[in-house]
């Protein structure tokens, strides 16, 4: 593990700086939107711009890399993202902010693809799983740290925008000085959403639900906290504590899913997340301790769900389809992340801050209900027939592929046979669980 970190320290440092700045900017915009009295629905649209740009970039970044190379594209994207952050403080207007968020999402997605491609190239069969685990800890820890940076200056001024811009600019330095050779971006294999649903209905619905929930929380969580009357220090702590919940519970939940029926673990996770947020929606937000504790539980249950959905889907895919399916899984979550902030904003317009918590509850309880329904349609895989859980928390094309490759390598020989030959495979038209 130590060797894995030391040999990839430049890439990991660059990613940490990138995510630190992005985490600060994301929460800062939610807080600043409240200060500027933007309508909640417009704020939801602004926050969705990031996810739209993120998805669009997945189409164009590989073409740009093929034309001019990794280093130039990475430097250009990071420079534009840094400028886009500063532009928010100059043009404080909803339509402009939506455009800037789109640009930021486009650039950050491309930067992720390039940096994670470097990590993927340095991974071997022996260290792939540990490298991915380290990467996710670095990413989530930096995201949590970015929330706390909200306290270093007044969100109503320019300083925090400048801080986020500086962090993104500094992220370029270790990346460009790394000795690792730039990798080639292989063209993605096609795996349709329809085929993904037929392969694993619960994996597909769960992944879409994860996108809705995480898109709503990361896009509108600071808006919710501000509307609940929390001061800046408590908003930053609230956001960070939710992420820390995911960091702390990621490993034990993954371990449980390897030892027991993964589908039941996934259903239990989403139901607990739904009950925690539903409790806040019912009792209100007057007591910060209650809200923080409930969202710590929500983060601990929701953030690991991305990996659970991947692992559950992989349990019903042929080995050769796992990497191909990664793009469709990211797309499914990405679509949810576009829609999530918009629906959460609508819930807040209808019910105030409680509407945000109730929206999250409806999403998670809905996924749990669908999972319980699927249990009536098909028997579960025995624990010994499941693949190994791989730790990845957020939609990201290359990290997803890295996880899928690790899953393929960890498959036992008996799980490499086509699913249609398995005695647990469903009949045509019934789909998998």
Secondary structure, 3 states (H helix, E strand, C coil): CHHHHHHCHHHHHHHHHHHHHHHHHHHHHHHHHHHCCCCHHHHHHHHHHHHHHHHHHHHHHHHHHHHHCHHHHHHHHHHHHHHHHHHHHHCCCHHHHHHHHHHHHHHHHHHHHHHHHHHHHHCCCCCHHHHHHHHHHHHHHHHHHHHHHHHHCCCCCCHHHHHHHHHHHHHHHHHHHCCCCCCCCCCCCCCCHHHHHHHCHHHHHHHHHHHHHHHHHHHHHHHHHHHCCCCHHHHHHHHHHHHHHHHHHHHHHHHHHHHCCHHHHHHHHHHHHHHHHHHHHHHCCCCHHHHHHHHHHHHHHHCCHHHHHHHHHHCCCCHHHHHHHHHHHHHHHHHHHHHHHHHHHHHHHHHCHHHHHHHHHHHHHHHHHHHHHHHHHCCCCCHHHCCCCCCCCCCCHHHHHHHHHHHHHCCCHHHCCCHHHCCCCCCCCCCCC
